[in-house]
Amino acid sequence: MGSLAVLAIAGCLFSLLHKPKEKGEQLATDTSEALGQRAAEEVAQLLGNKGQIAVVSLEIAPGQNPAFAAQMKVFNQTLKNHGVKIAAVKAMPGGMNMLMLGQRLSPKDYGELLEQAPGADAIVSFVGPPNLSLDDLQKLQGHCPPLIVVGPFGVMKGAALPAMVEAKAVALAFVPRTSSEIENEKQQRKLFDRYYRILRAP
């Protein structure tokens, strides 16, 4: 059920409705791994395949969300393969429930992560950007490492996240495609390209 919830929030549930449960769960894991790999590759490319990052992740109990756990495993391994180290990790309590209830990353928690990894070359958040206005986030990021947002759950709807990327407050964002976009991309052989897209700062 946890795996299916991931794709439901990401707008992918329709593709699972006519599949056996086992195939649906496998698709959730496969797409999550594809996102983790591509996100790590893009981060490594941004940093020139060196340096270190700080990560904001979800606090997930063992066995609670195997798709997200698989995503993080692939993300970590791909970074390692590309010579990028993880200097610090902050796990937000509440797991997926936190995101589904609309709770955002607090500026305090974001600041604590920056203090834990003062030498970080980038910050990667799997729980969205800090809960700040666009102007405040833009000012903050003027003194902080680039912020990359990996949003597998599609919690931030509308134009908020694209506006942050356009304003260069967020350097990269990985967001799930809508149901109509997935239908249009159904011929894509790569799962990442079928289910996700990248927003890049100009």
Solvent accessible surface area in square Angstrom, and as a share of the most:
residue,aa,sasa,rsa
1,M,160,0.71
2,G,26,0.25
3,S,5,0.03
4,L,39,0.19
5,A,29,0.23
6,V,3,0.02
7,L,0,0.00
8,A,43,0.34
9,I,36,0.18
10,A,4,0.03
11,G,23,0.22
12,C,0,0.00
13,L,68,0.34
14,F,77,0.32
15,S,26,0.17
16,L,10,0.05
17,L,116,0.58
18,H,177,0.79
19,K,88,0.37
20,P,74,0.47
21,K,120,0.51
22,E,123,0.55
23,K,128,0.54
24,G,2,0.02
25,E,59,0.26
26,Q,99,0.44
27,L,25,0.12
28,A,0,0.00
29,T,30,0.18
30,D,48,0.25
31,T,0,0.00
32,S,2,0.01
33,E,60,0.27
34,A,23,0.18
35,L,0,0.00
36,G,0,0.00
37,Q,85,0.38
38,R,67,0.24
39,A,0,0.00
40,A,0,0.00
41,E,56,0.25
42,E,15,0.07
43,V,0,0.00
44,A,0,0.00
45,Q,135,0.60
46,L,84,0.42
47,L,26,0.13
48,G,46,0.45
49,N,81,0.41
50,K,138,0.58
51,G,34,0.32
52,Q,58,0.26
53,I,0,0.00
54,A,0,0.00
55,V,2,0.01
56,V,0,0.00
57,S,9,0.06
58,L,9,0.04
59,E,92,0.41
60,I,40,0.20
61,A,53,0.41
62,P,138,0.87
63,G,75,0.72
64,Q,101,0.45
65,N,4,0.02
66,P,75,0.47
67,A,0,0.00
68,F,7,0.03
69,A,56,0.44
70,A,18,0.14
71,Q,1,0.01
72,M,28,0.13
73,K,153,0.65
74,V,36,0.21
75,F,0,0.00
76,N,66,0.34
77,Q,92,0.41
78,T,13,0.08
79,L,1,0.00
80,K,149,0.63
81,N,108,0.56
82,H,70,0.31
83,G,43,0.42
84,V,5,0.03
85,K,150,0.64
86,I,58,0.30
87,A,47,0.36
88,A,13,0.10
89,V,86,0.49
90,K,35,0.15
91,A,49,0.38
92,M,6,0.03
93,P,82,0.51
94,G,45,0.43
95,G,2,0.02
96,M,22,0.10
97,N,96,0.49
98,M,5,0.02
99,L,10,0.05
100,M,110,0.49
101,L,153,0.76
102,G,48,0.46
103,Q,100,0.45
104,R,66,0.24
105,L,0,0.00
106,S,39,0.25
107,P,60,0.38
108,K,141,0.60
109,D,32,0.16
110,Y,1,0.00
111,G,26,0.25
112,E,54,0.24
113,L,0,0.00
114,L,33,0.16
115,E,137,0.61
116,Q,99,0.44
117,A,6,0.04
118,P,122,0.77
119,G,43,0.41
120,A,8,0.07
121,D,61,0.32
122,A,0,0.00
123,I,0,0.00
124,V,0,0.00
125,S,0,0.00
126,F,2,0.01
127,V,7,0.04
128,G,10,0.09
129,P,0,0.00
130,P,0,0.00
131,N,85,0.44
132,L,45,0.22
133,S,64,0.41
134,L,63,0.31
135,D,90,0.47
136,D,69,0.36
137,L,0,0.00
138,Q,80,0.35
139,K,142,0.60
140,L,57,0.29
141,Q,21,0.09
142,G,62,0.59
143,H,168,0.75
144,C,27,0.16
145,P,32,0.20
146,P,57,0.36
147,L,1,0.00
148,I,0,0.00
149,V,2,0.01
150,V,0,0.00
151,G,17,0.16
152,P,1,0.01
153,F,4,0.02
154,G,12,0.11
155,V,51,0.29
156,M,44,0.20
157,K,145,0.61
158,G,67,0.65
159,A,75,0.58
160,A,49,0.38
161,L,7,0.04
162,P,51,0.32
163,A,39,0.30
164,M,12,0.05
165,V,5,0.03
166,E,119,0.53
167,A,25,0.19
168,K,127,0.54
169,A,2,0.01
170,V,0,0.00
171,A,24,0.19
172,L,11,0.06
173,A,0,0.00
174,F,0,0.00
175,V,18,0.11
176,P,19,0.12
177,R,41,0.15
178,T,73,0.42
179,S,53,0.34
180,S,72,0.47
181,E,49,0.22
182,I,5,0.02
183,E,79,0.35
184,N,117,0.60
185,E,44,0.20
186,K,112,0.47
187,Q,148,0.66
188,Q,70,0.31
189,R,230,0.84
190,K,141,0.60
191,L,42,0.21
192,F,13,0.05
193,D,37,0.19
194,R,55,0.20
195,Y,6,0.02
196,Y,1,0.01
197,R,85,0.31
198,I,34,0.17
199,L,26,0.13
200,R,130,0.48
201,A,32,0.25
202,P,101,0.64
